[in-house]
Amino acid sequence: MASRMAAQPSLVLASASPRRLDLLAQVGVTPDRVDPADIDESPLRDETPRRHALRLAREKARAVAARAAGDFVLAADTVVAVGRRILPKAETEADVLYCLKLLSGRNHKVLTGVTLIAPDGREASRLVETKVGFKRLSDAERDDYVASGQWKGKAGGYGVQGLAGGFITDLQGSYPSVVGLPLYETLNLLTGLGYRAKDIQA
């Protein structure tokens, strides 16, 4: 058993997100290393949110797989969308105010694309869609949230596990997907392509 475990290819997470690492740890999966993909994440012209999330997950996985031959490479991308409108990853107060204006009092979708590339080059992807409802935000709630800084770098300007969790009136779908990684689908990808987590092997 020890020799088989030692011979297993490494698992590389193509993301710098600490939330994705925490989610994987929750189900006994610990990547051997983290190697964030550095790609242009701008939406293509007329690209739908679904296609955008899947394309970025695939491009991130392929970019890292090109320098991680013989390893499993796992990548994901989360997109927040109001209708066909893709919200930005908030980097400035102007970004988050734009997002909050669109999200306030409305339903939106959180789409997370996940791609796994196996050591032999096989590739599989999944897309998980979750519907989320936001309460109508008061000026004070909006201002307090902007002041918190919790929106920085977040798709759609919020993280469900932070203060913004208090804005959510309804969530239909996968909670971990809204955090950043749908666990059920990710485990199915890993199992389907032959990866066995060292932490949970018998």
Salt bridges, closest charged atoms under 4 A:
ASP32 OD1 - LYS198 NZ 3.49
ASP35 OD2 - ARG67 NE 2.79
GLU41 OE2 - LYS60 NZ 3.72
GLU41 OE1 - LYS89 NZ 3.05
GLU47 OE1 - HIS52 ND1 2.89
GLU47 OE2 - ARG55 NE 2.59
GLU59 OE2 - ARG55 NH1 3.19
ASP71 OD2 - ARG33 NH2 2.86
ASP77 OD1 - LYS60 NZ 2.80
ASP77 OD1 - LYS89 NZ 4.00
ASP120 OD2 - ARG122 NE 2.83
GLU123 OE2 - ARG62 NH2 2.73
GLU129 OE1 - ARG50 NH1 2.77
GLU129 OE2 - LYS109 NZ 3.35
ASP139 OD1 - ARG142 NH1 3.74
GLU141 OE2 - LYS135 NZ 2.63
ASP143 OD1 - ARG142 NH2 3.01
